[in-house]
Amino acid sequence: MDQLERSLKDEAATIELGEDLALALKAGDCVALSGDLGAGKSTFARAFLRAMADDPTLEVPSPTFTLVQSYDLRIPVSHFDLYRLADASELDELGFDEALSVGICLVEWPERAEEALPADRITLTFSHEGEGRRVALSGPDAALARIARSLAIRNFLSRHGFAGARRRHLSGDASVRAYEKIETPGGEPAMILMDAPKHKHGPILQDGKYYQQLAHLAEDVIPFVAISELLRRRGFAAPAIYVRDLDSGLLLIEDLGSEGIADADGKPIAERYIESARLLARLHAEPPERDIAVGDGVTHHIPDFDRTAIKIETSLLVDWYLPWKRGGAASDAERKDYAAIWDHLVDLLATTEKNLLLRDFHSPNILWRPEREGLDRIGIIDFQDAMIGPTAYDVASLVQDARVTIDRDLADRLMDAYMSERKASGAFDEVAFLRDWHLMSAQRNCKLAGIWVRLMQRDGKPGYLKHMPRTFAYLQYALTHKALTPLRDWCIKAGILAPESAN
């Protein structure tokens, strides 16, 4: 991708471009703003900064005399104006390299220090065009692809009647998905834009397949659309989908709110977790469905959480966690023994109860709607990886929330709430369920330990490592069931758990 061009018919279009790029740029991006006086550089910079701050009244003074103005925002931004720079070497004195190492640098009049700026910078060249402006964007292919995606989202909104909508960053997650809050000029209720491009194939790992295929993870937005339709049809509060582009991976969906089931300090709110456990009991009491039509001749077949998926996830422990923990790869013998243990554990699940698994039913994906009643107070999101498998999995996901510490007392209350609801609705094998709960807990936490390391090492997201102590505390409890004794012993022998902590 050599270059992008955009026609800016008026100042509002320049402001919109600044807002759109605030959703595309990331820490480490240097953005050179080139063009004559009055071409729109400062207008763009001001709009970019206000969008990044999510504050339309943010004061953005010109750095003409100070040369640099820094902003501590969602991503730190330093705004440089080099018009009065005497020599390119002065850029070091302004702290340019340090600013770029932690955030984004906007640089007006880059020509004054061209040789000192990064070669892989993004350049926006503004020029006059009739009564408006034209901007040419050039830079590295990866950066231009991010910008092109943001501009495509703007076109998507305009095509569907939302021209001029205000876009603001909402969140990203551990995947490639990102979310924006969309506010329309007409004052309609805010909506959420889900940006989920089709997943790029990873390295082949087994049987000619890559990880997403082996783990049966969603590779486009079709599963999300299908599961949302299924949940809503059954009376659960999943987001309505207003507009969709299945090929591009863009959805405009209902905003279920932002209040969660944990408090501002990240501690669980018992009532909300208990209601969530009851919701799972109701979901699991109904027969599963396999094939969900989503329209346009498209049907989603919900995959099984089968042996292949279970084991490719547990392999993350030996592929990522163990080498990080010990500074060396797992031996062939360790891998063989570990795989054999999981084959035996999966065999135990042959006759277990199976139903729809939402797969990540925990605090980031559960919303609390206090104005509603009963189970309608629970909003459900991020269920695109749903499968059919042991019902105990989702209960383990909630009771051992990966991002919130659930103490033993609350965990027992959640288990009691779920099992009481299940017993009230029909036959329920508590003994088998408890065994499966420990097994699924162990499976999930072995996976998570590997994922936290993979996110740090492969994806440059070290913040997830803070969850590691909680993950191992949960794993230790899972291994207290006698069915998990072989796995407990393997973990001790591999140096993952200390003998006294596993008892």
VOMARVO-529953 format. One line per 5 residues: number of its first residue (from 1); their letters; for each residue x negated, y, z negated of C-alpha. Coordinates in Angstrom, 2 decimals. Example, Ala and Ser with C-alpha at 12.3 -4.5 7.8 and 13.67 -1.06 7.14 Angstrom:
2
1) as) -12.30 -4.50 -7.80 | -13.67 -1.06 -7.14
***
This chain:
503
1) mdqle) 0.00 0.00 0.00 | -1.86 3.08 1.25 | 0.46 5.91 0.30 | 3.99 6.86 -0.73 | 5.76 10.03 0.30
6) rslkd) 8.75 11.78 -1.17 | 10.68 14.81 0.02 | 11.62 17.18 -2.81 | 14.40 19.45 -1.63 | 14.43 21.64 -4.74
11) eaati) 13.09 22.07 -8.26 | 15.59 19.52 -9.60 | 14.09 16.90 -7.29 | 10.60 17.69 -8.60 | 11.85 17.33 -12.17
16) elged) 13.48 14.02 -11.28 | 10.20 12.76 -9.83 | 8.40 13.65 -13.06 | 11.00 11.74 -15.05 | 10.78 8.72 -12.76
21) lalal) 6.99 8.53 -13.01 | 7.20 8.76 -16.80 | 8.76 5.28 -16.57 | 6.05 3.95 -14.23 | 2.74 5.11 -15.65
26) kagdc) 0.79 3.45 -18.45 | -2.19 4.09 -20.70 | -5.36 4.38 -18.65 | -3.71 6.11 -15.69 | -5.39 9.29 -14.47
31) valsg) -2.97 11.38 -12.40 | -4.49 14.13 -10.26 | -1.99 16.84 -9.31 | -3.17 18.61 -6.19 | -1.62 21.47 -4.21
36) dlgag) -1.43 25.22 -3.76 | -0.10 27.68 -6.33 | 3.67 27.30 -6.62 | 3.71 23.88 -4.98 | 5.35 22.21 -8.00
41) kstfa) 2.44 20.76 -10.01 | 3.35 22.44 -13.29 | 7.06 21.73 -12.83 | 6.23 18.05 -12.36 | 3.91 17.97 -15.39
46) raflr) 6.46 19.68 -17.63 | 9.22 17.26 -16.57 | 6.91 14.26 -17.04 | 5.98 15.29 -20.56 | 9.55 16.05 -21.61
51) amadd) 10.73 12.69 -20.27 | 7.91 10.87 -22.05 | 8.88 12.68 -25.26 | 12.60 12.16 -24.59 | 12.98 15.81 -25.53
56) ptlev) 14.26 18.26 -22.87 | 13.33 21.21 -25.12 | 9.70 20.17 -25.69 | 7.40 23.17 -25.47 | 4.87 22.55 -22.69
61) psptf) 2.47 25.48 -22.62 | 0.16 25.84 -19.64 | -3.36 24.62 -20.48 | -4.87 27.20 -18.10 | -6.89 28.87 -20.86
66) tlvqs) -7.31 25.98 -23.31 | -8.07 23.60 -20.38 | -6.39 20.68 -22.17 | -3.22 20.19 -24.18 | -2.63 16.82 -25.87
71) ydlri) 0.69 15.21 -26.83 | 1.20 12.29 -29.23 | 4.12 10.58 -27.44 | 5.32 7.04 -26.72 | 2.17 6.88 -24.65
76) pvshf) -0.30 9.65 -25.57 | -0.65 12.20 -22.76 | -3.37 14.80 -22.22 | -2.57 17.60 -19.78 | -5.69 19.11 -18.19
81) dlyrl) -5.82 22.29 -16.10 | -9.27 22.58 -14.53 | -8.74 25.84 -12.64 | -11.16 27.68 -14.95 | -13.62 24.80 -15.30
86) adase) -17.12 26.09 -14.59 | -18.76 22.72 -13.97 | -17.59 19.11 -13.68 | -19.89 18.12 -16.52 | -17.68 20.11 -18.92
91) ldelg) -15.02 17.41 -18.56 | -16.91 15.27 -21.08 | -16.81 18.09 -23.62 | -13.02 18.23 -23.26 | -12.75 14.60 -24.39
96) fdeal) -11.49 13.29 -21.07 | -12.85 9.73 -21.37 | -11.50 9.33 -24.89 | -8.08 10.62 -23.86 | -7.96 8.23 -20.91
101) svgic) -8.93 5.26 -23.09 | -5.78 5.62 -25.18 | -3.27 7.30 -22.90 | -2.45 9.07 -19.66 | -4.31 12.08 -18.26
106) lvewp) -2.48 14.59 -16.05 | -5.01 16.73 -14.22 | -4.11 19.92 -12.39 | -6.71 21.36 -9.99 | -8.65 18.07 -9.84
111) eraee) -10.77 19.46 -7.00 | -12.84 21.36 -9.62 | -14.19 18.09 -11.05 | -13.52 15.56 -8.33 | -16.82 13.72 -8.72
116) alpad) -16.24 13.30 -12.47 | -12.73 11.85 -12.21 | -12.09 8.07 -12.00 | -12.26 6.68 -8.48 | -9.11 4.65 -9.15
121) ritlt) -7.02 7.68 -10.03 | -3.49 8.30 -8.80 | -3.23 11.46 -6.69 | -0.06 13.45 -6.11 | -0.54 16.02 -3.35
126) fsheg) 2.21 18.66 -3.28 | 2.84 20.78 -0.19 | 5.50 23.24 0.97 | 8.17 21.88 3.32 | 10.80 24.40 4.42
131) egrrv) 12.69 25.52 1.34 | 11.46 22.54 -0.64 | 8.34 20.48 -1.20 | 6.80 17.20 -0.08 | 4.60 15.02 -2.24
136) alsgp) 2.22 12.33 -1.05 | 1.20 9.73 -3.64 | -1.97 7.68 -3.24 | -3.96 5.43 -5.51 | -4.65 1.78 -6.39
141) daala) -2.15 -0.74 -5.05 | -1.09 -1.89 -8.53 | -0.32 1.66 -9.65 | 1.54 2.50 -6.44 | 3.58 -0.70 -6.84
146) riars) 4.69 0.47 -10.31 | 5.62 3.87 -8.93 | 7.44 2.35 -5.96 | 9.47 0.17 -8.34 | 10.55 3.21 -10.36
151) lairn) 11.53 5.07 -7.20 | 13.47 1.99 -6.02 | 15.41 2.05 -9.30 | 16.27 5.70 -8.65 | 17.54 4.73 -5.18
156) flsrh) 19.52 1.84 -6.70 | 21.28 4.23 -9.07 | 22.00 6.75 -6.33 | 23.40 4.09 -3.98 | 25.89 3.01 -6.63
161) gfaga) 27.22 6.43 -7.51 | 24.80 7.47 -10.24 | 22.74 10.12 -8.48 | 21.25 12.53 -10.97 | 21.45 10.03 -13.83
166) rrrhl) 19.07 10.62 -16.72 | 16.68 7.69 -17.19 | 14.80 7.08 -20.41 | 12.53 4.25 -21.52 | 14.32 1.88 -23.90
171) sgdas) 12.06 -1.10 -24.35 | 9.87 -3.72 -22.81 | 9.30 -7.23 -24.06 | 6.76 -9.99 -23.90 | 7.76 -10.72 -20.31
176) vraye) 7.74 -8.55 -17.18 | 11.24 -7.26 -17.98 | 11.82 -3.63 -18.94 | 14.92 -1.74 -20.00 | 16.07 1.85 -19.57
181) kietp) 18.92 3.85 -21.04 | 20.98 5.48 -18.29 | 23.05 8.60 -18.97 | 25.22 9.99 -16.19 | 25.92 13.66 -15.46
186) ggepa) 29.64 13.00 -15.84 | 29.29 12.04 -19.49 | 30.41 8.42 -19.15 | 29.22 5.99 -21.85 | 25.52 5.26 -21.61
191) milmd) 24.49 2.10 -19.79 | 21.40 -0.09 -19.83 | 19.33 -0.76 -16.75 | 17.64 -4.15 -16.77 | 14.55 -4.20 -14.57
196) apkhk) 13.60 -7.83 -14.02 | 11.67 -8.40 -10.78 | 11.35 -11.96 -9.58 | 8.62 -13.75 -11.48 | 5.34 -14.21 -9.63
201) hgpil) 4.06 -17.74 -9.45 | 1.34 -18.64 -11.94 | -1.39 -21.28 -11.65 | -0.31 -24.85 -11.01 | -0.45 -26.78 -14.28
206) qdgky) 1.29 -30.11 -13.74 | 3.11 -32.05 -11.02 | 2.59 -29.21 -8.54 | 4.48 -26.77 -10.77 | 3.55 -23.62 -12.68
211) yqqla) 4.48 -22.82 -16.29 | 7.82 -21.12 -15.65 | 9.03 -24.10 -13.61 | 7.89 -26.66 -16.16 | 9.46 -24.71 -19.05
216) hlaed) 12.61 -24.01 -16.98 | 12.34 -20.27 -17.64 | 14.37 -17.74 -15.67 | 12.55 -16.44 -12.61 | 15.20 -13.94 -11.52
221) vipfv) 18.33 -12.27 -12.93 | 20.81 -14.93 -11.79 | 20.66 -16.92 -15.08 | 21.31 -13.74 -17.09 | 24.37 -12.94 -14.98
226) aisel) 25.65 -16.50 -15.31 | 25.18 -16.83 -19.08 | 26.71 -13.39 -19.66 | 29.77 -14.50 -17.70 | 29.99 -17.75 -19.68
231) lrrrg) 29.64 -16.09 -23.08 | 32.14 -13.34 -22.30 | 34.65 -15.89 -21.02 | 34.34 -17.72 -24.35 | 34.98 -14.55 -26.33
236) faapa) 31.44 -13.66 -27.35 | 30.04 -10.13 -27.10 | 27.55 -10.32 -24.23 | 27.02 -7.26 -22.02 | 29.38 -6.64 -19.14
241) iyvrd) 27.53 -6.27 -15.84 | 28.64 -3.17 -13.92 | 26.28 -3.18 -10.93 | 23.82 -5.79 -9.75 | 21.19 -6.37 -7.10
246) ldsgl) 20.22 -10.01 -7.47 | 17.47 -9.89 -4.86 | 15.75 -6.87 -6.37 | 16.29 -7.96 -9.96 | 18.17 -4.85 -11.04
251) llied) 21.25 -4.88 -13.27 | 23.27 -2.04 -14.74 | 24.88 -3.46 -17.86 | 26.95 -2.51 -20.89 | 25.18 -0.84 -23.80
256) lgseg) 26.09 -2.87 -26.89 | 24.36 -0.40 -29.20 | 21.03 -0.28 -30.96 | 21.83 -1.33 -34.54 | 20.28 -4.67 -35.39
261) iadad) 20.52 -7.29 -38.11 | 17.40 -6.13 -39.97 | 17.04 -2.86 -41.85 | 14.72 0.06 -41.08 | 11.92 -1.65 -43.01
266) gkpia) 12.26 -4.84 -40.99 | 13.93 -6.79 -43.79 | 16.90 -9.06 -43.07 | 20.41 -7.87 -43.88 | 21.95 -11.05 -45.30
271) eryie) 25.55 -10.44 -44.19 | 24.50 -9.91 -40.60 | 22.32 -12.99 -40.46 | 25.09 -15.10 -41.99 | 27.58 -13.87 -39.39
276) sarll) 25.03 -14.75 -36.71 | 24.76 -18.28 -38.09 | 28.56 -18.59 -37.98 | 28.54 -17.44 -34.37 | 26.13 -20.24 -33.48
281) arlha) 28.39 -22.75 -35.20 | 31.33 -21.58 -33.12 | 29.26 -21.68 -29.92 | 28.04 -25.20 -30.64 | 31.50 -26.49 -31.50
286) epper) 32.65 -25.98 -27.90 | 31.68 -28.37 -25.08 | 28.79 -27.18 -22.91 | 29.18 -26.12 -19.27 | 26.55 -26.85 -16.64
291) diavg) 27.31 -24.92 -13.48 | 28.29 -21.25 -13.61 | 29.41 -19.42 -10.46 | 28.15 -15.84 -10.25 | 29.75 -14.87 -6.92
296) dgvth) 28.44 -14.43 -3.40 | 28.21 -18.21 -3.11 | 25.62 -18.38 -5.90 | 25.90 -20.91 -8.75 | 23.52 -21.22 -11.68
301) hipdf) 22.85 -24.74 -12.98 | 21.85 -24.55 -16.65 | 18.71 -26.69 -17.04 | 17.98 -29.21 -19.78 | 15.55 -28.49 -22.56
306) drtai) 13.92 -31.76 -21.62 | 10.70 -33.59 -22.44 | 8.72 -31.61 -19.86 | 9.93 -28.24 -21.17 | 9.42 -29.18 -24.82
311) kiets) 5.88 -30.45 -24.24 | 4.67 -27.67 -21.93 | 5.65 -25.24 -24.67 | 3.96 -27.17 -27.46 | 0.82 -27.38 -25.30
316) llvdw) 0.35 -23.66 -25.89 | -0.98 -24.54 -29.33 | -3.91 -26.50 -27.89 | -4.34 -24.38 -24.76 | -4.44 -20.98 -26.46
321) ylpwk) -4.27 -21.05 -30.25 | -6.78 -23.79 -31.01 | -9.61 -22.38 -28.82 | -9.04 -18.93 -30.37 | -8.95 -20.35 -33.90
326) rggaa) -12.07 -22.52 -33.56 | -13.99 -20.75 -30.81 | -13.93 -23.87 -28.63 | -11.50 -25.94 -26.57 | -9.57 -28.89 -27.95
331) sdaer) -11.21 -32.24 -27.26 | -9.68 -34.77 -24.89 | -8.95 -37.03 -27.84 | -7.18 -34.24 -29.72 | -5.06 -33.45 -26.68
336) kdyaa) -4.17 -37.11 -26.16 | -3.16 -37.62 -29.79 | -1.17 -34.38 -29.86 | 0.73 -35.30 -26.67 | 1.50 -38.77 -28.03
341) iwdhl) 2.90 -37.31 -31.24 | 5.23 -35.06 -29.29 | 6.31 -37.92 -27.04 | 7.39 -39.81 -30.16 | 9.20 -36.75 -31.57
346) vdlla) 11.04 -36.16 -28.30 | 12.11 -39.81 -28.34 | 13.83 -39.11 -31.67 | 16.02 -36.55 -29.89 | 17.48 -39.08 -27.44
351) ttekn) 20.82 -39.31 -29.25 | 20.88 -35.87 -30.87 | 23.72 -33.41 -30.43 | 23.09 -31.13 -27.43 | 24.78 -27.90 -26.36
356) lllrd) 24.05 -24.46 -24.95 | 20.87 -22.97 -26.42 | 20.41 -19.22 -26.13 | 16.71 -19.95 -26.80 | 15.68 -16.68 -28.44
361) fhspn) 18.51 -16.09 -30.89 | 16.71 -13.89 -33.41 | 16.55 -10.27 -34.54 | 15.32 -8.55 -31.33 | 18.23 -10.05 -29.40
366) ilwrp) 21.09 -9.70 -31.88 | 22.98 -6.41 -32.24 | 25.33 -5.38 -35.03 | 28.54 -3.54 -34.10 | 30.03 -2.33 -37.39
371) eregl) 33.11 -0.85 -35.73 | 34.24 -4.32 -34.59 | 35.69 -7.20 -36.60 | 34.66 -10.79 -37.24 | 32.20 -12.40 -34.87
376) drigi) 32.81 -9.60 -32.36 | 30.46 -7.60 -34.56 | 27.58 -9.67 -33.15 | 26.28 -8.52 -29.78 | 24.05 -10.97 -27.88
381) idfqd) 21.34 -10.05 -25.37 | 18.25 -11.59 -23.73 | 19.66 -15.05 -23.06 | 18.42 -15.59 -19.50 | 16.35 -18.63 -20.56
386) amigp) 19.37 -20.51 -21.94 | 19.30 -24.29 -21.61 | 21.19 -27.36 -22.74 | 19.41 -29.01 -25.65 | 19.41 -29.82 -29.38
391) taydv) 21.71 -27.37 -31.17 | 19.21 -27.26 -34.04 | 16.85 -25.19 -31.88 | 18.88 -21.97 -32.01 | 19.53 -22.44 -35.72
396) aslvq) 15.78 -22.73 -36.29 | 15.24 -19.63 -34.15 | 17.58 -17.62 -36.39 | 16.69 -19.10 -39.79 | 12.98 -18.74 -39.04
401) darvt) 13.12 -15.40 -37.28 | 9.77 -14.93 -35.52 | 9.70 -11.20 -36.24 | 11.41 -10.99 -39.65 | 10.45 -12.86 -42.78
406) idrdl) 13.38 -14.97 -44.02 | 12.85 -16.12 -47.60 | 13.86 -19.57 -48.75 | 17.04 -18.40 -50.52 | 18.42 -16.65 -47.44
411) adrlm) 17.31 -19.51 -45.22 | 19.33 -21.93 -47.37 | 22.36 -19.65 -47.21 | 22.12 -19.48 -43.42 | 21.87 -23.25 -43.13
416) dayms) 24.87 -23.66 -45.45 | 26.93 -21.14 -43.46 | 26.19 -22.92 -40.18 | 26.78 -26.44 -41.45 | 29.97 -25.50 -43.32
421) erkas) 31.42 -24.02 -40.13 | 30.44 -27.08 -38.13 | 31.96 -29.50 -40.64 | 35.18 -27.48 -40.67 | 35.51 -27.75 -36.88
426) gafde) 35.02 -31.51 -36.58 | 32.60 -34.39 -36.95 | 29.07 -33.28 -37.79 | 26.04 -35.45 -38.65 | 24.24 -33.38 -41.28
431) vaflr) 21.35 -35.83 -41.80 | 20.51 -36.00 -38.09 | 20.90 -32.25 -37.75 | 18.46 -31.53 -40.59 | 15.86 -33.85 -39.07
436) dwhlm) 16.30 -32.17 -35.69 | 16.12 -28.74 -37.30 | 12.68 -29.50 -38.73 | 11.58 -30.97 -35.41 | 12.78 -27.95 -33.40
441) saqrn) 11.25 -25.60 -35.95 | 7.89 -27.32 -35.49 | 8.23 -27.19 -31.72 | 9.11 -23.51 -31.68 | 6.34 -22.47 -34.06
446) cklag) 3.67 -24.48 -32.24 | 4.76 -22.64 -29.11 | 4.78 -19.23 -30.79 | 1.28 -19.64 -32.22 | 0.01 -20.13 -28.68
451) iwvrl) 2.12 -17.33 -27.25 | 0.79 -14.74 -29.72 | -2.77 -15.54 -28.62 | -1.84 -15.63 -24.94 | -0.19 -12.22 -25.21
456) mqrdg) -3.37 -10.83 -26.73 | -5.91 -12.47 -24.44 | -4.11 -12.64 -21.10 | -1.65 -9.75 -21.31 | -3.56 -7.24 -23.42
461) kpgyl) -0.88 -7.13 -26.14 | -2.68 -7.73 -29.46 | 0.17 -6.36 -31.57 | 1.96 -9.71 -31.54 | -0.79 -11.28 -33.66
466) khmpr) 0.77 -9.67 -36.72 | 3.45 -12.38 -36.55 | 0.93 -15.24 -36.84 | 0.99 -15.63 -40.67 | 4.78 -15.84 -40.64
471) tfayl) 4.69 -18.38 -37.82 | 2.40 -20.68 -39.78 | 4.41 -20.30 -42.97 | 7.44 -21.47 -41.01 | 5.47 -24.31 -39.42
476) qyalt) 4.28 -25.53 -42.79 | 7.87 -25.77 -44.01 | 8.93 -27.60 -40.85 | 6.23 -30.21 -41.43 | 7.63 -31.15 -44.85
481) hkalt) 10.14 -33.51 -43.22 | 8.91 -37.11 -43.17 | 9.57 -37.39 -39.43 | 6.91 -34.71 -38.87 | 4.19 -36.42 -40.95
486) plrdw) 2.10 -37.42 -37.89 | 2.11 -33.84 -36.63 | 1.23 -32.52 -40.08 | -1.71 -34.90 -40.30 | -2.91 -33.91 -36.81
491) cikag) -2.78 -30.21 -37.74 | -4.84 -30.85 -40.87 | -7.41 -32.90 -38.95 | -7.67 -30.23 -36.24 | -8.32 -27.56 -38.88
496) ilape) -5.10 -25.70 -38.13 | -3.67 -26.30 -41.60 | -5.40 -26.78 -44.91 | -4.41 -30.04 -46.68 | -3.02 -28.25 -49.73
501) san) -0.91 -25.81 -47.63 | 0.79 -28.61 -45.73 | 2.23 -30.28 -48.82
***
